[in-house]
Amino acid sequence: MDCIYLNIEFGGGNLNIHEDLIGWNEFLIEMQKRFPSIDPKWHEILVQPPFERKEVVLFNRQKSRT
């Protein structure tokens, strides 16, 4: 099975969510609004080629402060 997961790290904790969860699409819309520096094509980049593991940093708070 091919599934996209997001690992969100914050304040010493983390949250893992995946595309099969209810509200996934709404979450992505809100994420893009709140973090406009995230490449809007990130999803397209991750899904090709299918079934290949890829890890991408969508947003890095440390880098955004510089």
N, C-alpha and C positions, 0 to 999 in steps of 0.2 A: 504494500500500500504506500502511496506517495502522499505525504501530508506536510504542510508548512507549519512550523512552530515558531513562535516568538518568545524569546526569553527576555524579560524586562527586568533590569537590575536597578534598584533604587535604595538609597539610604541604608545599606547593609542587608537588604532583603532582595528577593526576586520573585517574579511571577511568570509562569509558563502558560501560554495559551496556544491553541491550534485552530486551524481553519474549520474543523468540524463542530466547534462550539457555537451555540446559538448566540447571535449578536456579533459574530466575527466581522461581517461586512460593515456594520455600523461602527464597530471599534476602529476599523481601518480608515473609515471616513473621518472620524473624530481625530485619530492619530495624525492624519495628514494636515488637518486644520491646525492642530496645536503645535506641530513640528513641521512647518512648511519647508525646512531645509532637507527633509528626507526626499530622496529621488522618487518622483511619482512612478517611475518604471521599475522600482525595486522588485515587485512581484514578478514581472515578466523576466527579469534577469535571473531570479531564483528558480523558476520552473523549467528552465532550459539548460541542458537536456533533462528530460524527465527521469526520475528515480536516481539522480545523482545528488549526493549530499553536498550542500553548499552552506557556508556560513558567511553572513554579511552583517556588518555593524551599520544599522540604519541611522542611529543618532548617538553621539558621544558628548555628554555634557561637558567634559573637560576640554574637548576640542572646540566646542561652541563658545567657550569663554575666552579663547585666545584671539 
